[in-house]
């Protein structure tokens, strides 16, 4: 997966982001959260749920799709 078109992002850039936890996280705090920022930034943001104020990684929609496919062995 190329990171050439991806960058770090801070929530201050879009404070109204609607973050969703991975459905695999269960009750543990070790998971990834994502927010759909396509309307504003044409990207999907990923962040570590243990470090919410930290930076998030912005992925292009195509890179996010590849990321999910590789996680689920569908690539």
N, C-alpha and C positions, 0 to 999 in steps of 0.2 A: 504494500500500500504506500503510495507516494504521499509525502507530507509537504511537497512543494507548495501547494495551494492552501495549506492549512496553517493556522496560527493560534497563538494563545489569546485568550479573551478574558476580561474581568467583568463581573456582573454589573459593575457601575456603568458599563457601556449599554446595558439594556436591563434595568432593574426589575422590569415586569416579567422576566423570563419565568415560564411555567416548568419547573423541574420535575421530572418523573424518575422514580427509582427503578432499577432493574427488577423484574419479577422474580429473579433467582436469588435476591438478597435475603429474603425471609426476614427474620428478626435480628439478623446480625447487622453490624454497622459497617461491614466491609463490602461496599458495593460501589457501583458506578451510577451516576445520575445523568440524565440527558435532558436537553431543552431544545425544542424546535424553534430556531431563530430564522427560518427561511423568509418570513415576511419582512424582516428588518435587515438581516445580515446575509441572507442566502446561504445559511449554514446550519449545522446541527452542533450544539455545544455538549461536551462531555466533561464531567468533573468527578473528583474523588469525594464521596459523601463524608469522609472523615475530615476533610479539609475544605469545607464549604466556602470560606472567604478567599481561598486560594484561586489561582488561575484555572481556567477551563480551556480545553482544546477545541478549537473550531474545526469542524470537518465539512468538506463539501458534501452535498447530498450523495453523490456517487461514492465518495470515500467512506461515508457512514454505512451505506448499503453493503460495500465490500467488507467492512469491519464486522457487521452483523452476520453476513454470510460465512465468514471465516470462523466466527465464534460458534456457529451452529453446524459447521461442517457441510455447508451446502454449496460452497464455492467450487 
